[in-house]
């Protein structure tokens, strides 16, 4: 199966996990998805110091700067496969 098809299947599978992953894993899924679909983060850092969720999401995605979309897709597929197996 082609990587794009594996990635799309993993995105669909991520929505049917038997239990909700912890926040750290959810941030990893989010950041890998954004890196795989949008590339490097070009958004401005959130300015509201009390919007902890937006800040965490921004930092998680920004930490992947320089990661290729192909590598992000591979990591996303591997993470979802691991979560589905557990």
C-alpha positions as CSV (number, residue, x, y, z in Angstrom):
1,X,0.0,0.0,0.0
2,X,1.2,3.5,-0.9
3,X,2.3,5.8,2.0
4,X,-0.6,8.3,1.3
5,X,-3.1,5.4,1.5
6,X,-1.5,4.1,4.7
7,X,-1.7,7.7,6.2
8,X,-5.3,8.1,5.2
9,X,-6.2,4.7,6.8
10,X,-4.3,5.7,9.9
11,X,-6.2,9.0,10.2
12,X,-9.5,7.0,10.0
13,X,-8.2,4.5,12.5
14,X,-7.1,7.2,14.9
15,X,-10.8,8.1,15.3
16,X,-11.8,4.5,16.3
17,X,-9.3,3.8,19.0
18,X,-10.7,1.6,21.8
19,X,-9.6,4.2,24.4
20,X,-8.6,7.8,24.3
21,X,-4.9,8.3,24.3
22,X,-3.2,10.5,27.0
23,X,-2.7,14.2,26.3
24,X,1.0,13.8,25.3
25,X,0.0,11.2,22.7
26,X,-2.8,13.3,21.4
27,X,-0.4,16.2,21.0
28,X,2.0,13.9,19.1
29,X,-0.8,12.8,16.8
30,X,-1.9,16.4,16.2
31,X,1.6,17.6,15.5
32,X,2.5,14.7,13.2
33,X,-0.8,15.2,11.3
34,X,-0.2,18.9,10.9
35,X,3.4,18.4,9.8
36,X,2.3,15.7,7.3
37,X,-0.5,17.7,5.8
38,X,0.7,21.4,6.1
39,X,4.5,21.1,6.5
40,X,6.4,23.4,8.9
41,X,4.4,25.5,11.2
42,X,4.0,29.1,9.9
43,X,1.3,30.1,12.4
44,X,2.1,32.9,14.9
45,X,2.6,31.7,18.5
46,X,-0.7,32.1,20.5
47,X,-0.7,35.4,22.3
48,X,-3.2,34.6,25.0
49,X,-1.0,33.3,28.0
50,X,-4.0,31.4,29.4
51,X,-4.9,29.4,26.3
52,X,-2.8,26.5,27.4
53,X,-4.3,24.1,24.8
54,X,-3.4,26.4,21.8
55,X,0.1,27.0,23.2
56,X,0.7,23.2,23.7
57,X,-0.5,22.5,20.2
58,X,1.6,25.2,18.7
59,X,4.7,24.1,20.5
60,X,4.2,20.4,19.6
61,X,3.8,21.3,15.9
62,X,6.6,23.8,15.9
63,X,9.0,21.2,17.5
64,X,8.7,19.2,14.3
65,X,10.1,22.0,12.1
66,X,12.3,20.5,9.4
67,X,10.7,17.1,9.5
68,X,9.6,16.1,6.0
69,X,6.0,15.4,5.2
70,X,6.9,11.9,4.3
71,X,8.7,11.3,7.6
72,X,5.8,12.8,9.5
73,X,3.3,10.5,7.7
74,X,5.5,7.4,8.4
75,X,5.7,8.4,12.1
76,X,1.9,9.0,12.3
77,X,1.2,5.6,10.7
78,X,3.6,3.9,13.1
79,X,2.0,5.7,16.1
80,X,-1.5,4.8,15.2
81,X,-0.6,1.2,14.4
82,X,1.0,1.0,17.9
83,X,-2.0,2.5,19.5
84,X,-4.4,0.1,17.7
85,X,-2.3,-2.9,18.7
86,X,-2.6,-2.0,22.4
